Amino acid sequence: MQISKYMLANERDALWGLTVTTIGYEEIGPNDPYPTRGHADGYYFELQKGRVLPEYQLLYIIEGEGVFHSRNVKEAPLKEGDFFLLFPGEWHSYHPTGKQGWKKYWIGFKGQNIDDRVRAQFLSPTKPIYHVGYSAEIVALYKQAYAAALEEAAYSQQLMAGIVNHLIGMMYSLERNIQLKSRNQTHVEMISKARLRIRESLESPLTIQQVAEEMGVSYSNFRKLFKEHTGLSPATYQQDLRLQRAKELLSTTDMSIKEIAYRLDFESPDYFSAKFKLKTGRKPSELRNQ
């Protein structure tokens, strides 16, 4: 069984940065032929020959298992709860295996938004498979996108683009969090506690060295683990939160810039102003005047 919808996008939609081309659901039984018929021109493929698409597709297996091949991946197993991402211009082939077949959703898309992420190496044809496990929330997002495609209301492309970005964000984040937890759950809990400790102490002279001591690890090890989990050094994390808090104080209180600087434990008002402008592009006085 297969249900699918192919979408059109106008030039204005393309300026949004991401447009959806196709979305659907496929259910393959144990003895069903594969690939299924009914695809639009350019989408159907033979297993041995494979295919090359002019777009990205994000597929999610909710039951069953299979195998994936591409120009960059010789052969890789697929199982329930796996995403796999197809790239434009990248040869690939895939099919279900085992006795039960599979059930999967897919959504196709293209645009500058996703091209930029590939160029920045967030996503790559060398790593097309993401192991995130079964998620009812992911299934609900695919269903929401399919309902929007069927309705085809005004500006449905922008709605579906948002769903695609949500799916990609979940795929990317979930797998990395699973990997981090599998390495050492203790480290994950420690960094979560450290982040909370820093957040709750923005208006105190708490140092990162003190946080490391409280967590029971050396400063160098703490800094390494913190950056691995958050993408930021703990000092940068603390300073960015303080600058964020400074924006709130400038906007909602009558405190002077000098008072705010010392309240948030900056070395001096001048140092605070320099860091604030570097982060926001404006001086504290400019924000206050606004």
DODO-482799 format. One record per residue (C-alpha): residue in three letters; residue number from 1; x, y negated, z; chain. Coordinates in nm, 4 decimals. Layout:
REC  aa   i       c1       c2       c3 ch
REC ALA NUM        X        Y        Z  A
...
***
This chain:
REC  aa   i       c1       c2       c3 ch
REC MET   1   0.0000   0.0000   0.0000  A
REC GLN   2   0.1181  -0.3483  -0.0823  A
REC ILE   3  -0.0323  -0.6930  -0.0426  A
REC SER   4   0.1470  -0.9991  -0.1740  A
REC LYS   5   0.1043  -1.3585  -0.2823  A
REC TYR   6   0.3249  -1.5599  -0.5154  A
REC MET   7   0.3436  -1.9332  -0.4519  A
REC LEU   8   0.3991  -2.2441  -0.6605  A
REC ALA   9   0.5831  -2.5544  -0.5441  A
REC ASN  10   0.5974  -2.8976  -0.7031  A
REC GLU  11   0.8906  -3.1381  -0.7266  A
REC ARG  12   0.7759  -3.3221  -0.4155  A
REC ASP  13   0.7671  -2.9947  -0.2184  A
REC ALA  14   1.1258  -2.9216  -0.3233  A
REC LEU  15   1.2414  -3.2473  -0.1612  A
REC TRP  16   1.1317  -3.1024   0.1744  A
REC GLY  17   1.4407  -2.8822   0.1551  A
REC LEU  18   1.2778  -2.5397   0.1509  A
REC THR  19   0.9901  -2.3918  -0.0489  A
REC VAL  20   0.8274  -2.0491  -0.0283  A
REC THR  21   0.7985  -1.8395  -0.3434  A
REC THR  22   0.6427  -1.5130  -0.2276  A
REC ILE  23   0.5160  -1.3395   0.0837  A
REC GLY  24   0.3764  -0.9943   0.1455  A
REC TYR  25   0.3470  -0.6692   0.3376  A
REC GLU  26   0.4384  -0.3181   0.2272  A
REC GLU  27   0.3417   0.0174   0.3740  A
REC ILE  28   0.5135   0.3235   0.2284  A
REC GLY  29   0.3969   0.6721   0.3293  A
REC PRO  30   0.6161   0.9864   0.3439  A
REC ASN  31   0.5508   1.0912  -0.0164  A
REC ASP  32   0.4691   0.7576  -0.1748  A
REC PRO  33   0.6658   0.6523  -0.4835  A
REC TYR  34   0.9136   0.3708  -0.4351  A
REC PRO  35   0.9547   0.0929  -0.5340  A
REC THR  36   0.5846   0.0100  -0.5502  A
REC ARG  37   0.4267  -0.1370  -0.8613  A
REC GLY  38   0.2405  -0.4655  -0.8774  A
REC HIS  39   0.5357  -0.7008  -0.8393  A
REC ALA  40   0.5588  -1.0126  -1.0558  A
REC ASP  41   0.8148  -1.0314  -1.3340  A
REC GLY  42   1.1684  -1.0398  -1.1978  A
REC TYR  43   1.0789  -0.8786  -0.8622  A
REC TYR  44   1.0326  -0.5109  -0.9509  A
REC PHE  45   1.3488  -0.2990  -0.9575  A
REC GLU  46   1.4688   0.0575  -1.0075  A
REC LEU  47   1.6632   0.2080  -0.7187  A
REC GLN  48   1.9710   0.3016  -0.9191  A
REC LYS  49   1.9874  -0.0220  -1.1169  A
REC GLY  50   1.8953  -0.2505  -0.8279  A
REC ARG  51   1.8193  -0.6140  -0.9004  A
REC VAL  52   1.9373  -0.9733  -0.8663  A
REC LEU  53   1.6950  -1.2402  -0.7429  A
REC PRO  54   1.7026  -1.6170  -0.8022  A
REC GLU  55   1.5950  -1.6798  -0.4403  A
REC TYR  56   1.6397  -1.5720  -0.0796  A
REC GLN  57   1.4144  -1.3130   0.0807  A
REC LEU  58   1.3843  -1.2294   0.4503  A
REC LEU  59   1.2487  -0.8800   0.5159  A
REC TYR  60   1.1499  -0.7312   0.8517  A
REC ILE  61   1.0923  -0.3606   0.9161  A
REC ILE  62   0.8253  -0.2931   1.1782  A
REC GLU  63   0.8183   0.0867   1.1409  A
REC GLY  64   1.0348   0.3530   0.9806  A
REC GLU  65   1.3877   0.3424   0.8464  A
REC GLY  66   1.5765   0.3017   0.5233  A
REC VAL  67   1.9046   0.2230   0.3558  A
REC PHE  68   2.0438  -0.0965   0.2015  A
REC HIS  69   2.3110  -0.1544  -0.0664  A
REC SER  70   2.4457  -0.4771  -0.2098  A
REC ARG  71   2.7485  -0.6140  -0.3880  A
REC ASN  72   2.9047  -0.6893  -0.0493  A
REC VAL  73   2.7663  -0.3943   0.1499  A
REC LYS  74   2.8323  -0.0431   0.0194  A
REC GLU  75   2.5630   0.1280   0.2279  A
REC ALA  76   2.3983   0.0373   0.5561  A
REC PRO  77   2.1132   0.1996   0.7505  A
REC LEU  78   1.7951   0.0056   0.8241  A
REC LYS  79   1.5697   0.0827   1.1195  A
REC GLU  80   1.2638  -0.0469   1.2990  A
REC GLY  81   1.3174  -0.4000   1.4238  A
REC ASP  82   1.5792  -0.4907   1.1609  A
REC PHE  83   1.5775  -0.8066   0.9519  A
REC PHE  84   1.7657  -0.7983   0.6243  A
REC LEU  85   1.8343  -1.1050   0.4149  A
REC LEU  86   1.8650  -1.1072   0.0366  A
REC PHE  87   2.0703  -1.3797  -0.1309  A
REC PRO  88   2.0225  -1.5379  -0.4760  A
REC GLY  89   2.2602  -1.4021  -0.7357  A
REC GLU  90   2.3551  -1.1076  -0.5103  A
REC TRP  91   2.2946  -0.7585  -0.6508  A
REC HIS  92   2.1085  -0.5312  -0.4069  A
REC SER  93   1.8951  -0.2219  -0.3721  A
REC TYR  94   1.7077  -0.0712  -0.0773  A
REC HIS  95   1.4519   0.1985  -0.0037  A
REC PRO  96   1.2876   0.3844   0.2851  A
REC THR  97   1.4300   0.7149   0.4062  A
REC GLY  98   1.3140   0.9849   0.6429  A
REC LYS  99   0.9758   1.1489   0.6719  A
REC GLN 100   0.7631   0.8539   0.7792  A
REC GLY 101   0.8448   0.5949   0.5116  A
REC TRP 102   0.8298   0.2381   0.6426  A
REC LYS 103   0.6234  -0.0730   0.7018  A
REC LYS 104   0.7772  -0.4118   0.6332  A
REC TYR 105   0.7013  -0.7786   0.5753  A
REC TRP 106   0.8875  -1.0082   0.3410  A
REC ILE 107   0.8972  -1.3747   0.2551  A
REC GLY 108   1.0882  -1.5345  -0.0337  A
REC PHE 109   1.2155  -1.8922  -0.0356  A
REC LYS 110   1.4755  -2.1308  -0.1757  A
REC GLY 111   1.6068  -2.4811  -0.1232  A
REC GLN 112   1.8832  -2.7108  -0.0041  A
REC ASN 113   1.7985  -2.6408   0.3594  A
REC ILE 114   1.9011  -2.2758   0.3392  A
REC ASP 115   2.1865  -2.3383   0.0921  A
REC ASP 116   2.3492  -2.5677   0.3493  A
REC ARG 117   2.3369  -2.2950   0.6154  A
REC VAL 118   2.5059  -2.0500   0.3828  A
REC ARG 119   2.7772  -2.3050   0.2990  A
REC ALA 120   2.8296  -2.3629   0.6710  A
REC GLN 121   2.8654  -1.9815   0.7108  A
REC PHE 122   2.5744  -1.9414   0.9497  A
REC LEU 123   2.4430  -1.6869   0.6989  A
REC SER 124   2.6456  -1.4748   0.4582  A
REC PRO 125   2.5948  -1.1957   0.2000  A
REC THR 126   2.8671  -1.0053   0.3874  A
REC LYS 127   2.6323  -0.9777   0.6871  A
REC PRO 128   2.2766  -0.9365   0.5576  A
REC ILE 129   2.1352  -0.7157   0.8380  A
REC TYR 130   2.0286  -0.8376   1.1825  A
REC HIS 131   1.9310  -0.5988   1.4611  A
REC VAL 132   1.6746  -0.7773   1.6789  A
REC GLY 133   1.4226  -0.5052   1.7674  A
REC TYR 134   1.0468  -0.5058   1.7268  A
REC SER 135   0.8802  -0.8374   1.8141  A
REC ALA 136   0.5076  -0.9110   1.8088  A
REC GLU 137   0.5957  -1.2808   1.7797  A
REC ILE 138   0.7890  -1.2188   1.4570  A
REC VAL 139   0.4985  -1.0183   1.3119  A
REC ALA 140   0.2582  -1.2997   1.4077  A
REC LEU 141   0.4761  -1.5517   1.2203  A
REC TYR 142   0.4680  -1.3422   0.9022  A
REC LYS 143   0.0907  -1.3085   0.9336  A
REC GLN 144   0.0553  -1.6829   0.9859  A
REC ALA 145   0.2613  -1.7520   0.6735  A
REC TYR 146   0.0541  -1.5045   0.4711  A
REC ALA 147  -0.2713  -1.6645   0.5918  A
REC ALA 148  -0.1381  -2.0065   0.4892  A
REC ALA 149  -0.0425  -1.8679   0.1471  A
REC LEU 150  -0.3906  -1.7251   0.0948  A
REC GLU 151  -0.5623  -2.0461   0.1989  A
REC GLU 152  -0.3209  -2.2546  -0.0094  A
REC ALA 153  -0.4388  -2.5750   0.1578  A
REC ALA 154  -0.2771  -2.9112   0.0931  A
REC TYR 155   0.0831  -2.9215   0.2178  A
REC SER 156   0.0875  -2.5478   0.2861  A
REC GLN 157   0.4448  -2.5388   0.1524  A
REC GLN 158   0.5612  -2.7558   0.4417  A
REC LEU 159   0.3781  -2.5323   0.6901  A
REC MET 160   0.5327  -2.2162   0.5440  A
REC ALA 161   0.8792  -2.3773   0.5321  A
REC GLY 162   0.8494  -2.4379   0.9051  A
REC ILE 163   0.7607  -2.0723   0.9608  A
REC VAL 164   1.0614  -1.9593   0.7554  A
REC ASN 165   1.2908  -2.1801   0.9608  A
REC HIS 166   1.1378  -2.0375   1.2793  A
REC LEU 167   1.1955  -1.6809   1.1569  A
REC ILE 168   1.5571  -1.7494   1.0601  A
REC GLY 169   1.6211  -1.9215   1.3912  A
REC MET 170   1.4764  -1.6273   1.5849  A
REC MET 171   1.6750  -1.3775   1.3765  A
REC TYR 172   2.0012  -1.5623   1.4314  A
REC SER 173   1.9472  -1.6351   1.8004  A
REC LEU 174   1.7996  -1.3015   1.9088  A
REC GLU 175   2.0771  -1.0906   1.7610  A
REC ARG 176   2.3521  -1.3014   1.9136  A
REC ASN 177   2.1895  -1.2964   2.2554  A
REC ILE 178   2.1525  -0.9190   2.2337  A
REC GLN 179   2.5210  -0.8909   2.1438  A
REC LEU 180   2.6270  -1.1143   2.4320  A
REC LYS 181   2.4171  -0.9211   2.6821  A
REC SER 182   2.5475  -0.5878   2.5565  A
REC ARG 183   2.9048  -0.7024   2.6196  A
REC ASN 184   2.8494  -0.8085   2.9766  A
REC GLN 185   2.5178  -0.8936   3.1386  A
REC THR 186   2.7055  -1.0408   3.4361  A
REC HIS 187   2.8623  -1.3073   3.2142  A
REC VAL 188   2.5233  -1.4043   3.0676  A
REC GLU 189   2.3791  -1.4526   3.4159  A
REC MET 190   2.6861  -1.6470   3.5298  A
REC ILE 191   2.6671  -1.8935   3.2397  A
REC SER 192   2.2925  -1.9401   3.2963  A
REC LYS 193   2.3592  -2.0225   3.6627  A
REC ALA 194   2.6434  -2.2568   3.5670  A
REC ARG 195   2.4272  -2.4454   3.3186  A
REC LEU 196   2.1574  -2.4911   3.5806  A
REC ARG 197   2.4159  -2.6045   3.8361  A
REC ILE 198   2.5496  -2.8662   3.5944  A
REC ARG 199   2.2003  -2.9870   3.4998  A
REC GLU 200   2.0992  -3.0300   3.8626  A
REC SER 201   2.4167  -3.2257   3.9498  A
REC LEU 202   2.4329  -3.4944   3.6819  A
REC GLU 203   2.4286  -3.7706   3.9408  A
REC SER 204   2.7006  -3.6203   4.1579  A
REC PRO 205   3.0811  -3.6008   4.1212  A
REC LEU 206   3.0667  -3.2269   4.0506  A
REC THR 207   3.3662  -3.1135   3.8430  A
REC ILE 208   3.3827  -2.8210   3.6035  A
REC GLN 209   3.6666  -2.6776   3.8124  A
REC GLN 210   3.4287  -2.6702   4.1111  A
REC VAL 211   3.1630  -2.4942   3.9043  A
REC ALA 212   3.4177  -2.2306   3.7983  A
REC GLU 213   3.5161  -2.1779   4.1633  A
REC GLU 214   3.1513  -2.1394   4.2630  A
REC MET 215   3.1068  -1.8794   3.9881  A
REC GLY 216   3.4117  -1.6913   4.1144  A
REC VAL 217   3.6244  -1.7112   3.7985  A
REC SER 218   3.9293  -1.9045   3.6853  A
REC TYR 219   3.8747  -2.2336   3.5048  A
REC SER 220   4.0300  -2.1075   3.1791  A
REC ASN 221   3.8170  -1.7932   3.1758  A
REC PHE 222   3.5039  -1.9889   3.2666  A
REC ARG 223   3.5673  -2.2402   2.9876  A
REC LYS 224   3.6189  -1.9608   2.7337  A
REC LEU 225   3.3007  -1.7739   2.8345  A
REC PHE 226   3.0938  -2.0939   2.8513  A
REC LYS 227   3.1929  -2.1966   2.4998  A
REC GLU 228   3.1298  -1.8457   2.3668  A
REC HIS 229   2.7747  -1.8548   2.5034  A
REC THR 230   2.6800  -2.2175   2.4317  A
REC GLY 231   2.9075  -2.3372   2.1514  A
REC LEU 232   3.0261  -2.6246   2.3754  A
REC SER 233   3.2978  -2.6631   2.6344  A
REC PRO 234   3.1525  -2.7050   2.9867  A
REC ALA 235   3.2955  -3.0584   3.0085  A
REC THR 236   3.1283  -3.1593   2.6813  A
REC TYR 237   2.8042  -2.9970   2.7945  A
REC GLN 238   2.8113  -3.1935   3.1199  A
REC GLN 239   2.8989  -3.5233   2.9517  A
REC ASP 240   2.6296  -3.4859   2.6822  A
REC LEU 241   2.3681  -3.4203   2.9506  A
REC ARG 242   2.4838  -3.7272   3.1435  A
REC LEU 243   2.4592  -3.9411   2.8294  A
REC GLN 244   2.1119  -3.8017   2.7690  A
REC ARG 245   2.0187  -3.8953   3.1260  A
REC ALA 246   2.1681  -4.2406   3.0713  A
REC LYS 247   1.9317  -4.2978   2.7774  A
REC GLU 248   1.6385  -4.2173   3.0065  A
REC LEU 249   1.7610  -4.4578   3.2752  A
REC LEU 250   1.8250  -4.7353   3.0231  A
REC SER 251   1.4760  -4.6927   2.8793  A
REC THR 252   1.2734  -4.6426   3.1967  A
REC THR 253   1.4486  -4.8370   3.4762  A
REC ASP 254   1.5891  -5.1839   3.5455  A
REC MET 255   1.9229  -5.0444   3.6641  A
REC SER 256   2.2225  -5.2297   3.5248  A
REC ILE 257   2.4618  -5.0602   3.2862  A
REC LYS 258   2.7264  -5.0724   3.5580  A
REC GLU 259   2.4941  -4.9000   3.8064  A
REC ILE 260   2.4046  -4.6297   3.5565  A
REC ALA 261   2.7710  -4.5682   3.4723  A
REC TYR 262   2.8694  -4.5115   3.8334  A
REC ARG 263   2.5497  -4.3222   3.9185  A
REC LEU 264   2.6331  -4.0693   3.6472  A
REC ASP 265   2.9985  -4.0487   3.7618  A
REC PHE 266   3.1657  -4.2113   3.4627  A
REC GLU 267   3.5129  -4.3532   3.5337  A
REC SER 268   3.4084  -4.7099   3.4527  A
REC PRO 269   3.1320  -4.9027   3.2732  A
REC ASP 270   3.3644  -4.9562   2.9753  A
REC TYR 271   3.4382  -4.5833   2.9503  A
REC PHE 272   3.0655  -4.5097   2.9760  A
REC SER 273   2.9846  -4.7626   2.7023  A
REC ALA 274   3.2504  -4.6196   2.4702  A
REC LYS 275   3.1259  -4.2626   2.5152  A
REC PHE 276   2.7643  -4.3709   2.4796  A
REC LYS 277   2.8312  -4.5484   2.1500  A
REC LEU 278   3.0347  -4.2544   2.0199  A
REC LYS 279   2.7448  -4.0194   2.0966  A
REC THR 280   2.4478  -4.2343   1.9945  A
REC GLY 281   2.5909  -4.4906   1.7531  A
REC ARG 282   2.4727  -4.7749   1.9768  A
REC LYS 283   2.6032  -4.9571   2.2817  A
REC PRO 284   2.4027  -4.9135   2.6046  A
REC SER 285   2.3185  -5.2852   2.5871  A
REC GLU 286   2.1689  -5.2419   2.2390  A
REC LEU 287   1.9410  -4.9636   2.3597  A
REC ARG 288   1.8441  -5.1656   2.6659  A
REC ASN 289   1.7586  -5.4700   2.4505  A
REC GLN 290   1.5346  -5.2555   2.2317  A
***
